[in-house]
């Protein structure tokens, strides 16, 4: 279901003056040397830059690897690099990561309170763990225009029940049979829509169909910026149909010091879905660099 925008390589060693001009004064490097990577989606490259900036400011010696040319383009590649000791830290989506480690752990993957303990258990053998998850969700959501949501007083997927039969659902071609798309909406929420329209995978065709009224509800990606740009409403998955894909730091225990964990947990606590979407828009629409976008927000919110 997921449609993602990919970035080219970003490989940089971060010292006191990295990531562009700054009004803050990072502490002299005195902490551990940490190699940070990411899968090469826009959102996760941005988050990797956020991690790099806050840890550099905290005094760590950082090498940042993010992008397709580094060989870290997929989750599998990043996981392998971490297990081999070639990487120390990267951002991931909690529920999706859990299912990549144990495909049968579907129940735990839908709630962050169960996903985090399972991730810690499964990662322990490879000398890794996860830190605090962010409120930010990097996942598929079901969205509609604000006008439609306001008209029917819709805020959650459960609230769709009285009006679903009047609405057209849009999504990728496989949606009708997918357990986390139309099939799941029927089995988990009892929703039966007026009809289904096959669109692209959370891309521009879907956005245009929502804006033009061809469909009234559709699958989009929570952090790709289209929801924020168009003032769409993402309905809350109140019965946990979808994965709990909160952005979460995956870190080798050898570099998981108190100082490192404190800096990353403080950042994660402030990173919301809307904020990540806005940062993504600055990169994909305004064509700013992930490093500059990351540092500007961190400085504005006094996280560095």
C-alpha contacts under 8 A as a table, 3 or more apart, distances in Angstrom:
res1	aa1	res2	aa2	distance
1	X	140	X	7.34
1	X	172	X	6.61
1	X	175	X	7.80
1	X	201	X	5.73
1	X	202	X	7.33
2	X	139	X	7.72
2	X	140	X	6.64
2	X	201	X	6.26
2	X	202	X	6.73
2	X	221	X	6.91
3	X	201	X	5.46
3	X	202	X	5.64
3	X	203	X	6.51
3	X	221	X	7.22
4	X	41	X	6.14
4	X	42	X	7.39
4	X	224	X	7.49
5	X	41	X	5.73
5	X	42	X	5.72
6	X	40	X	5.69
6	X	41	X	4.67
6	X	42	X	5.61
6	X	67	X	7.92
7	X	40	X	5.92
7	X	41	X	6.34
7	X	42	X	5.94
7	X	45	X	7.79
7	X	67	X	5.84
7	X	68	X	7.06
8	X	40	X	7.59
8	X	67	X	5.00
8	X	68	X	5.65
8	X	69	X	6.75
9	X	65	X	7.66
9	X	66	X	5.75
9	X	67	X	3.68
9	X	68	X	5.41
9	X	69	X	5.12
9	X	70	X	6.34
10	X	64	X	7.48
10	X	65	X	6.01
10	X	66	X	5.00
10	X	67	X	5.58
11	X	63	X	7.61
11	X	64	X	5.56
11	X	65	X	4.54
11	X	66	X	6.15
11	X	67	X	7.81
11	X	70	X	7.60
12	X	63	X	6.04
12	X	64	X	5.30
12	X	65	X	6.75
13	X	18	X	7.71
13	X	62	X	6.02
13	X	63	X	4.31
13	X	64	X	6.01
14	X	17	X	7.42
14	X	18	X	5.02
14	X	19	X	7.39
14	X	52	X	7.45
14	X	56	X	6.80
14	X	61	X	6.90
14	X	62	X	5.19
14	X	63	X	5.88
14	X	64	X	7.12
15	X	18	X	5.42
15	X	29	X	7.33
15	X	56	X	6.64
15	X	61	X	6.64
15	X	62	X	7.04
16	X	25	X	7.69
16	X	26	X	5.71
16	X	27	X	7.35
16	X	28	X	6.85
16	X	29	X	7.52
16	X	56	X	7.02
16	X	57	X	7.57
17	X	20	X	6.86
17	X	21	X	7.14
17	X	22	X	7.76
18	X	21	X	7.77
19	X	53	X	7.49
19	X	291	X	5.39
19	X	292	X	6.04
19	X	295	X	6.82
20	X	291	X	7.75
20	X	292	X	6.45
22	X	25	X	7.53
22	X	295	X	7.93
22	X	299	X	7.94
23	X	299	X	7.86
24	X	299	X	7.45
24	X	304	X	6.72
25	X	57	X	7.59
26	X	56	X	6.80
26	X	57	X	4.29
26	X	58	X	6.90
26	X	59	X	6.92
26	X	304	X	7.77
27	X	56	X	7.73
27	X	57	X	5.77
27	X	58	X	6.16
27	X	59	X	5.04
28	X	59	X	5.59
29	X	56	X	7.29
29	X	58	X	7.98
29	X	59	X	4.22
29	X	60	X	5.26
29	X	61	X	5.63
30	X	59	X	5.28
30	X	60	X	5.99
30	X	61	X	7.33
31	X	58	X	7.82
31	X	59	X	5.35
31	X	60	X	4.23
31	X	61	X	6.54
32	X	60	X	5.31
32	X	61	X	6.15
32	X	255	X	6.51
33	X	60	X	6.04
33	X	61	X	4.52
33	X	62	X	5.86
33	X	63	X	7.80
33	X	255	X	7.93
34	X	60	X	7.08
34	X	61	X	6.17
34	X	62	X	5.04
34	X	63	X	6.34
34	X	87	X	7.78
34	X	88	X	5.81
34	X	89	X	7.23
34	X	255	X	7.03
35	X	62	X	5.91
35	X	63	X	4.75
35	X	64	X	5.94
35	X	65	X	7.33
35	X	86	X	7.63
35	X	87	X	5.23
35	X	88	X	5.16
35	X	89	X	6.44
36	X	48	X	6.70
36	X	51	X	7.89
36	X	52	X	6.98
36	X	62	X	7.15
36	X	63	X	6.11
36	X	64	X	4.78
36	X	65	X	5.90
36	X	66	X	7.89
36	X	87	X	6.22
36	X	88	X	5.98
36	X	89	X	4.79
36	X	90	X	5.60
37	X	48	X	6.45
37	X	64	X	5.92
37	X	65	X	4.51
37	X	66	X	5.14
37	X	72	X	7.12
37	X	78	X	7.19
37	X	87	X	6.67
37	X	88	X	7.93
37	X	89	X	6.42
37	X	90	X	5.08
37	X	91	X	7.89
38	X	44	X	6.03
38	X	45	X	5.91
38	X	48	X	6.17
38	X	65	X	7.02
38	X	66	X	5.24
38	X	67	X	7.31
38	X	72	X	6.51
38	X	73	X	7.43
38	X	75	X	7.92
38	X	78	X	6.54
38	X	90	X	5.17
38	X	91	X	6.15
38	X	92	X	7.81
39	X	44	X	6.35
39	X	45	X	7.01
39	X	66	X	6.91
39	X	67	X	6.94
39	X	68	X	7.99
39	X	72	X	5.74
39	X	73	X	4.76
39	X	74	X	4.97
39	X	75	X	5.61
39	X	77	X	7.94
39	X	78	X	6.49
40	X	44	X	6.74
40	X	45	X	6.04
40	X	66	X	6.21
40	X	67	X	4.60
40	X	68	X	5.79
40	X	72	X	6.97
40	X	73	X	4.76
40	X	74	X	6.77
41	X	44	X	5.49
41	X	45	X	6.14
41	X	67	X	7.89
41	X	73	X	7.94
42	X	45	X	5.27
42	X	46	X	6.24
42	X	280	X	6.71
42	X	283	X	7.83
42	X	284	X	7.91
43	X	46	X	5.23
43	X	47	X	6.34
43	X	138	X	7.80
43	X	223	X	7.09
43	X	224	X	7.29
43	X	276	X	7.14
43	X	277	X	7.99
43	X	280	X	6.15
44	X	47	X	4.91
44	X	48	X	6.03
44	X	91	X	6.20
44	X	92	X	7.22
45	X	48	X	5.05
45	X	49	X	6.33
45	X	66	X	5.83
45	X	67	X	7.19
45	X	290	X	6.92
46	X	49	X	5.11
46	X	50	X	6.35
46	X	279	X	7.62
46	X	280	X	7.51
46	X	290	X	5.10
46	X	291	X	7.09
46	X	293	X	7.79
46	X	294	X	6.43
47	X	50	X	4.84
47	X	51	X	6.23
47	X	91	X	6.56
47	X	294	X	7.68
48	X	51	X	5.08
48	X	52	X	6.17
48	X	64	X	7.61
48	X	66	X	7.37
48	X	90	X	6.36
48	X	91	X	6.28
49	X	52	X	4.95
49	X	53	X	6.12
49	X	64	X	7.54
49	X	290	X	6.61
49	X	291	X	5.51
49	X	294	X	6.10
50	X	53	X	5.27
50	X	54	X	6.32
50	X	291	X	7.68
50	X	294	X	5.30
50	X	295	X	7.04
50	X	298	X	7.59
51	X	54	X	5.49
51	X	55	X	6.13
51	X	264	X	6.62
51	X	267	X	7.95
52	X	55	X	5.35
52	X	56	X	5.96
52	X	62	X	6.41
52	X	63	X	7.89
52	X	64	X	6.73
53	X	56	X	5.14
53	X	57	X	6.13
53	X	294	X	7.67
53	X	295	X	6.63
53	X	304	X	7.62
54	X	57	X	5.05
54	X	58	X	6.20
54	X	263	X	6.39
54	X	264	X	7.21
54	X	267	X	7.65
54	X	298	X	7.95
54	X	303	X	7.13
54	X	304	X	6.04
55	X	58	X	4.81
55	X	59	X	6.40
55	X	60	X	5.52
55	X	61	X	7.94
55	X	62	X	7.41
55	X	260	X	6.64
55	X	263	X	6.57
55	X	264	X	7.51
56	X	59	X	5.17
56	X	60	X	5.03
56	X	61	X	6.31
56	X	62	X	6.30
57	X	60	X	7.39
57	X	304	X	6.14
58	X	259	X	7.51
58	X	260	X	7.60
58	X	263	X	7.06
65	X	70	X	6.73
65	X	72	X	7.87
66	X	70	X	6.83
66	X	72	X	6.88
66	X	73	X	7.91
67	X	70	X	5.96
67	X	71	X	7.63
67	X	72	X	6.53
67	X	73	X	6.04
68	X	71	X	5.75
68	X	72	X	6.10
68	X	73	X	4.63
69	X	72	X	7.58
69	X	73	X	7.69
70	X	73	X	7.40
71	X	77	X	7.00
72	X	75	X	7.64
72	X	77	X	5.24
72	X	78	X	5.30
72	X	81	X	7.93
73	X	77	X	6.60
73	X	78	X	7.42
74	X	77	X	5.21
74	X	78	X	6.36
75	X	78	X	5.13
75	X	79	X	6.03
76	X	79	X	5.11
76	X	80	X	6.13
77	X	80	X	5.15
77	X	81	X	6.20
78	X	81	X	5.07
78	X	82	X	6.22
78	X	87	X	7.73
78	X	90	X	7.76
79	X	82	X	5.16
79	X	83	X	6.20
80	X	83	X	5.10
80	X	84	X	6.09
81	X	84	X	5.12
81	X	85	X	6.26
81	X	86	X	4.98
81	X	87	X	5.41
82	X	85	X	5.21
82	X	86	X	5.81
82	X	87	X	4.58
82	X	88	X	5.98
82	X	89	X	7.46
82	X	252	X	7.31
83	X	86	X	7.61
83	X	87	X	7.89
83	X	126	X	5.69
83	X	127	X	7.59
84	X	87	X	7.61
85	X	88	X	6.82
87	X	90	X	7.89
88	X	251	X	5.59
88	X	252	X	5.16
88	X	255	X	7.16
89	X	249	X	6.82
89	X	250	X	5.55
89	X	251	X	4.36
89	X	252	X	6.51
90	X	249	X	5.85
90	X	250	X	5.41
90	X	251	X	6.72
91	X	247	X	6.50
91	X	248	X	5.60
91	X	249	X	4.66
91	X	250	X	6.01
92	X	97	X	6.64
92	X	247	X	5.66
92	X	248	X	5.48
92	X	249	X	6.47
92	X	250	X	6.89
93	X	96	X	5.58
93	X	97	X	5.87
93	X	137	X	7.77
93	X	138	X	6.45
93	X	139	X	7.93
93	X	244	X	7.81
93	X	245	X	4.50
93	X	246	X	5.39
93	X	247	X	4.77
93	X	248	X	6.05
94	X	97	X	5.23
94	X	98	X	6.18
94	X	109	X	7.46
94	X	112	X	7.29
94	X	115	X	6.60
94	X	116	X	7.15
94	X	119	X	7.83
94	X	133	X	7.68
94	X	244	X	6.32
94	X	245	X	4.85
94	X	246	X	5.49
94	X	247	X	6.33
94	X	248	X	6.03
95	X	98	X	5.13
95	X	99	X	6.38
95	X	108	X	7.91
95	X	109	X	4.37
95	X	110	X	6.34
95	X	111	X	7.73
95	X	112	X	7.43
95	X	115	X	6.26
95	X	243	X	4.97
95	X	244	X	4.83
95	X	245	X	4.77
95	X	246	X	7.38
96	X	99	X	5.21
96	X	100	X	6.24
96	X	109	X	7.22
96	X	243	X	6.66
96	X	244	X	7.82
96	X	245	X	6.25
97	X	100	X	5.03
97	X	101	X	6.38
97	X	119	X	7.93
98	X	101	X	5.18
98	X	102	X	6.06
98	X	103	X	7.59
98	X	105	X	7.20
98	X	109	X	6.25
98	X	115	X	6.77
98	X	118	X	7.35
98	X	119	X	5.95
99	X	102	X	4.85
99	X	103	X	4.43
99	X	104	X	7.01
99	X	105	X	6.16
99	X	106	X	6.73
99	X	109	X	6.78
100	X	103	X	5.95
101	X	122	X	7.23
102	X	105	X	5.60
103	X	106	X	6.79
105	X	108	X	5.70
105	X	109	X	6.34
106	X	109	X	5.17
106	X	110	X	6.87
107	X	110	X	5.83
107	X	111	X	7.77
108	X	111	X	6.01
108	X	112	X	7.81
108	X	114	X	4.99
108	X	115	X	5.12
108	X	118	X	7.45
109	X	112	X	7.11
109	X	114	X	7.04
109	X	115	X	5.10
109	X	243	X	5.46
109	X	244	X	5.99
110	X	114	X	7.98
110	X	115	X	7.30
110	X	240	X	5.53
110	X	241	X	6.69
110	X	242	X	5.83
110	X	243	X	4.18
110	X	244	X	4.70
111	X	114	X	5.61
111	X	115	X	6.03
111	X	240	X	6.72
111	X	243	X	7.05
111	X	244	X	5.13
112	X	115	X	4.84
112	X	116	X	6.00
112	X	133	X	7.98
112	X	244	X	5.41
112	X	245	X	7.85
112	X	246	X	7.28
113	X	116	X	6.06
113	X	117	X	7.38
114	X	117	X	5.86
114	X	118	X	6.51
115	X	118	X	5.25
115	X	119	X	6.09
115	X	244	X	7.56
116	X	119	X	5.08
116	X	120	X	6.27
116	X	130	X	7.32
117	X	120	X	5.16
117	X	121	X	6.26
118	X	121	X	5.07
118	X	122	X	6.14
119	X	122	X	5.17
119	X	123	X	5.93
119	X	129	X	7.20
119	X	130	X	6.99
120	X	123	X	5.30
120	X	124	X	6.02
120	X	128	X	7.73
120	X	129	X	5.08
120	X	130	X	6.12
121	X	124	X	5.47
121	X	125	X	7.93
122	X	125	X	6.69
123	X	126	X	5.55
123	X	127	X	6.64
123	X	128	X	5.19
123	X	129	X	5.55
124	X	127	X	5.19
124	X	128	X	5.46
124	X	129	X	6.22
125	X	128	X	7.44
127	X	252	X	5.83
127	X	253	X	5.78
127	X	254	X	7.62
128	X	250	X	7.06
128	X	251	X	5.50
128	X	252	X	4.07
128	X	253	X	5.05
129	X	250	X	5.91
129	X	251	X	5.55
129	X	252	X	6.29
129	X	253	X	6.34
130	X	248	X	6.76
130	X	249	X	5.57
130	X	250	X	4.56
130	X	251	X	5.97
131	X	248	X	6.62
131	X	249	X	5.57
131	X	250	X	6.79
131	X	251	X	7.57
131	X	261	X	6.90
131	X	264	X	7.73
131	X	265	X	6.80
132	X	248	X	6.47
132	X	249	X	7.26
132	X	265	X	5.56
132	X	268	X	6.82
132	X	269	X	7.85
133	X	246	X	5.93
133	X	247	X	5.78
133	X	248	X	4.41
133	X	249	X	7.13
133	X	265	X	7.84
133	X	268	X	6.31
133	X	269	X	7.65
134	X	137	X	7.72
134	X	246	X	5.85
134	X	247	X	5.39
134	X	248	X	6.16
134	X	268	X	4.37
134	X	269	X	5.46
134	X	270	X	7.27
134	X	271	X	5.79
134	X	272	X	6.86
135	X	246	X	6.17
135	X	247	X	7.44
135	X	268	X	7.38
135	X	269	X	6.79
135	X	270	X	7.70
135	X	271	X	6.28
135	X	272	X	5.09
135	X	273	X	6.75
136	X	246	X	5.53
136	X	247	X	5.90
136	X	271	X	5.69
136	X	272	X	4.04
136	X	273	X	3.89
136	X	274	X	7.51
136	X	275	X	7.88
136	X	276	X	6.89
137	X	222	X	6.49
137	X	223	X	7.06
137	X	244	X	7.51
137	X	245	X	5.44
137	X	246	X	4.41
137	X	247	X	6.10
137	X	272	X	7.43
137	X	273	X	5.33
138	X	221	X	7.18
138	X	222	X	5.76
138	X	223	X	5.61
138	X	245	X	5.65
138	X	246	X	6.21
138	X	247	X	6.41
138	X	273	X	7.32
139	X	221	X	5.65
139	X	222	X	5.51
139	X	223	X	7.35
139	X	243	X	7.59
139	X	245	X	5.69
140	X	219	X	6.38
140	X	220	X	5.62
140	X	221	X	4.49
140	X	222	X	5.87
140	X	242	X	7.74
141	X	219	X	5.55
141	X	220	X	5.48
141	X	221	X	5.94
141	X	222	X	5.93
141	X	234	X	6.15
141	X	235	X	7.19
142	X	217	X	6.46
142	X	218	X	5.41
142	X	219	X	4.63
142	X	220	X	6.29
142	X	234	X	5.69
142	X	235	X	5.90
143	X	217	X	5.51
143	X	218	X	5.49
143	X	219	X	6.23
143	X	220	X	6.54
143	X	227	X	7.74
143	X	232	X	6.33
143	X	233	X	5.34
143	X	234	X	4.22
143	X	235	X	5.94
144	X	148	X	6.54
144	X	149	X	6.56
144	X	210	X	6.67
144	X	216	X	5.86
144	X	217	X	4.72
144	X	218	X	6.62
144	X	232	X	5.53
144	X	233	X	5.40
144	X	234	X	6.71
144	X	235	X	7.94
145	X	148	X	5.36
145	X	149	X	6.34
145	X	210	X	6.82
145	X	211	X	6.99
145	X	216	X	7.36
145	X	217	X	7.90
145	X	230	X	7.95
145	X	231	X	7.02
145	X	232	X	4.58
145	X	233	X	5.98
146	X	149	X	5.01
146	X	150	X	5.94
146	X	231	X	6.56
146	X	232	X	5.39
146	X	233	X	5.59
147	X	150	X	5.21
147	X	151	X	6.00
148	X	151	X	5.08
148	X	152	X	6.38
148	X	216	X	7.13
149	X	152	X	5.54
149	X	153	X	5.63
149	X	154	X	4.75
149	X	155	X	6.99
149	X	233	X	6.97
150	X	153	X	4.86
150	X	154	X	6.48
151	X	154	X	7.90
152	X	163	X	7.53
153	X	159	X	7.88
154	X	157	X	7.83
154	X	159	X	5.62
154	X	160	X	6.52
154	X	235	X	7.41
155	X	159	X	6.60
155	X	233	X	7.89
155	X	234	X	7.86
155	X	235	X	5.24
155	X	236	X	6.32
156	X	159	X	5.26
156	X	160	X	7.12
156	X	235	X	4.63
156	X	236	X	4.33
156	X	237	X	6.18
156	X	238	X	6.31
157	X	160	X	5.46
157	X	161	X	7.79
157	X	189	X	7.33
157	X	235	X	5.71
157	X	236	X	6.00
157	X	237	X	5.68
157	X	238	X	6.64
158	X	161	X	5.96
158	X	189	X	6.21
158	X	237	X	7.92
158	X	238	X	6.93
158	X	239	X	7.75
159	X	162	X	7.14
160	X	163	X	5.56
160	X	164	X	5.41
160	X	191	X	7.34
161	X	164	X	5.58
161	X	189	X	7.53
161	X	190	X	7.17
161	X	191	X	5.83
162	X	165	X	7.66
163	X	166	X	5.53
163	X	167	X	6.90
164	X	167	X	5.21
164	X	168	X	7.97
164	X	191	X	6.14
164	X	192	X	5.98
164	X	193	X	4.91
164	X	194	X	6.96
165	X	191	X	7.79
165	X	192	X	5.68
165	X	193	X	4.40
165	X	194	X	4.60
166	X	193	X	6.67
166	X	194	X	5.38
167	X	193	X	5.72
167	X	194	X	5.38
167	X	195	X	7.33
167	X	215	X	7.25
167	X	216	X	5.67
167	X	217	X	7.19
168	X	193	X	6.04
168	X	194	X	5.40
168	X	195	X	5.04
168	X	196	X	5.71
168	X	197	X	7.08
168	X	214	X	7.68
168	X	215	X	4.89
168	X	216	X	5.45
168	X	217	X	6.56
169	X	193	X	6.55
169	X	194	X	7.75
169	X	195	X	6.38
169	X	196	X	4.85
169	X	197	X	6.24
169	X	215	X	5.78
169	X	216	X	6.31
169	X	217	X	5.04
169	X	218	X	5.59
170	X	196	X	5.75
170	X	197	X	4.77
170	X	198	X	5.94
170	X	199	X	6.22
170	X	206	X	7.08
170	X	209	X	7.98
170	X	215	X	5.76
170	X	216	X	7.65
170	X	217	X	6.19
170	X	218	X	4.45
170	X	219	X	6.80
171	X	174	X	7.96
171	X	175	X	5.88
171	X	196	X	7.79
171	X	197	X	6.73
171	X	198	X	5.55
171	X	199	X	5.25
171	X	200	X	6.65
171	X	201	X	6.61
171	X	202	X	7.12
171	X	206	X	7.11
171	X	218	X	5.55
171	X	219	X	5.44
172	X	175	X	5.49
172	X	198	X	5.59
172	X	199	X	5.14
172	X	200	X	5.08
172	X	201	X	4.83
172	X	202	X	7.35
172	X	219	X	7.95
173	X	176	X	7.49
173	X	198	X	5.02
173	X	199	X	6.59
173	X	200	X	7.44
174	X	177	X	6.06
174	X	178	X	6.26
175	X	178	X	5.09
175	X	181	X	5.15
175	X	182	X	5.57
175	X	183	X	7.40
176	X	181	X	6.66
176	X	182	X	4.72
176	X	183	X	5.62
176	X	196	X	7.69
177	X	181	X	7.37
177	X	182	X	6.57
177	X	183	X	5.19
178	X	181	X	5.16
178	X	182	X	6.47
178	X	183	X	5.55
178	X	184	X	6.84
179	X	182	X	7.17
179	X	183	X	5.16
179	X	184	X	4.40
179	X	185	X	7.95
180	X	183	X	6.88
180	X	184	X	4.91
180	X	185	X	7.22
180	X	241	X	6.32
180	X	242	X	5.95
181	X	184	X	5.33
181	X	185	X	6.13
182	X	185	X	5.00
182	X	186	X	6.28
183	X	186	X	5.25
183	X	187	X	6.27
184	X	187	X	5.05
184	X	188	X	5.60
184	X	189	X	7.56
184	X	241	X	6.83
185	X	188	X	5.48
185	X	189	X	5.23
185	X	190	X	6.47
185	X	191	X	5.67
185	X	241	X	7.69
186	X	189	X	5.55
186	X	190	X	4.37
186	X	191	X	4.58
186	X	192	X	6.20
187	X	190	X	5.59
187	X	191	X	7.74
188	X	239	X	7.34
188	X	241	X	6.80
189	X	239	X	7.66
193	X	196	X	7.25
197	X	215	X	7.21
199	X	205	X	6.28
199	X	206	X	5.76
200	X	203	X	5.74
200	X	204	X	7.58
200	X	205	X	5.87
200	X	206	X	6.03
201	X	206	X	7.45
201	X	219	X	7.80
201	X	220	X	7.77
202	X	205	X	7.83
202	X	206	X	5.81
202	X	207	X	7.47
202	X	219	X	5.79
202	X	220	X	4.40
202	X	221	X	6.17
203	X	206	X	5.49
203	X	207	X	6.46
203	X	220	X	7.36
204	X	207	X	4.97
204	X	208	X	6.07
205	X	208	X	5.15
205	X	209	X	6.13
206	X	209	X	5.07
206	X	210	X	6.28
206	X	218	X	6.98
206	X	219	X	7.77
206	X	220	X	7.69
207	X	210	X	5.26
207	X	211	X	6.19
207	X	226	X	7.30
208	X	211	X	5.07
208	X	212	X	5.88
209	X	212	X	5.16
209	X	213	X	6.00
209	X	214	X	4.91
209	X	215	X	5.76
210	X	213	X	5.27
210	X	214	X	6.20
210	X	215	X	5.34
210	X	216	X	5.96
210	X	217	X	6.90
210	X	218	X	7.12
211	X	214	X	7.84
212	X	215	X	7.82
213	X	216	X	6.09
215	X	218	X	7.03
220	X	226	X	7.87
220	X	227	X	7.69
221	X	224	X	5.75
221	X	226	X	7.90
222	X	225	X	7.52
222	X	227	X	7.03
222	X	234	X	7.64
222	X	273	X	6.82
222	X	277	X	7.31
223	X	226	X	7.91
223	X	227	X	7.84
223	X	273	X	6.03
223	X	274	X	7.06
223	X	276	X	5.91
223	X	277	X	4.22
223	X	280	X	7.14
224	X	227	X	7.61
224	X	277	X	5.51
224	X	280	X	6.08
224	X	281	X	7.22
225	X	228	X	5.33
225	X	229	X	5.95
225	X	277	X	4.50
225	X	278	X	6.13
225	X	280	X	6.02
225	X	281	X	5.27
226	X	229	X	5.07
226	X	230	X	6.03
226	X	232	X	7.97
227	X	230	X	5.43
227	X	231	X	5.77
227	X	232	X	4.87
227	X	233	X	6.99
227	X	234	X	7.49
228	X	231	X	5.13
228	X	232	X	6.63
228	X	274	X	6.94
228	X	277	X	6.76
228	X	278	X	7.07
229	X	232	X	7.92
237	X	240	X	5.51
237	X	241	X	6.51
237	X	242	X	7.05
240	X	243	X	7.25
240	X	244	X	7.81
247	X	268	X	7.99
248	X	268	X	7.66
249	X	264	X	7.68
251	X	255	X	7.36
251	X	256	X	6.67
252	X	255	X	5.90
252	X	256	X	6.44
253	X	256	X	4.82
253	X	257	X	7.98
254	X	257	X	7.77
255	X	260	X	7.59
256	X	260	X	6.07
256	X	261	X	6.14
257	X	260	X	5.20
257	X	261	X	6.11
258	X	261	X	5.20
258	X	262	X	5.98
259	X	262	X	5.18
259	X	263	X	6.30
260	X	263	X	5.34
260	X	264	X	6.30
261	X	264	X	5.22
261	X	265	X	5.85
262	X	265	X	5.22
262	X	266	X	6.03
263	X	266	X	5.30
263	X	267	X	6.39
264	X	267	X	5.10
264	X	268	X	6.11
265	X	268	X	5.01
265	X	269	X	6.12
266	X	269	X	5.34
266	X	270	X	6.88
266	X	303	X	7.99
267	X	270	X	5.48
267	X	271	X	6.49
267	X	303	X	6.96
268	X	271	X	5.19
271	X	275	X	6.29
271	X	276	X	6.73
272	X	275	X	5.15
272	X	276	X	6.23
273	X	276	X	5.23
273	X	277	X	6.13
274	X	277	X	5.03
274	X	278	X	6.16
275	X	278	X	5.08
275	X	279	X	6.28
276	X	279	X	5.10
276	X	280	X	6.16
277	X	280	X	4.98
277	X	281	X	6.28
278	X	281	X	5.10
278	X	282	X	6.44
279	X	282	X	5.12
279	X	283	X	6.59
279	X	293	X	6.43
279	X	294	X	7.43
280	X	283	X	5.19
280	X	284	X	6.04
281	X	284	X	5.16
281	X	285	X	5.17
281	X	286	X	6.67
282	X	285	X	5.71
282	X	286	X	4.74
282	X	287	X	6.33
282	X	288	X	5.89
282	X	293	X	6.86
283	X	286	X	5.67
283	X	287	X	4.70
283	X	288	X	4.75
283	X	289	X	5.96
283	X	290	X	6.20
283	X	293	X	7.20
284	X	287	X	5.41
284	X	288	X	7.62
288	X	292	X	6.87
288	X	293	X	6.56
289	X	292	X	5.33
289	X	293	X	6.15
290	X	293	X	5.13
290	X	294	X	5.97
291	X	294	X	5.18
291	X	295	X	6.16
292	X	295	X	5.25
292	X	296	X	6.03
293	X	296	X	5.30
293	X	297	X	6.43
294	X	297	X	5.52
294	X	298	X	6.25
295	X	298	X	5.07
295	X	299	X	6.02
296	X	299	X	5.29
296	X	300	X	6.11
297	X	300	X	5.01
297	X	301	X	6.12
298	X	301	X	5.27
298	X	302	X	5.87
298	X	303	X	4.90
298	X	304	X	5.76
299	X	302	X	4.82
299	X	303	X	6.04
299	X	304	X	5.49
300	X	303	X	7.77
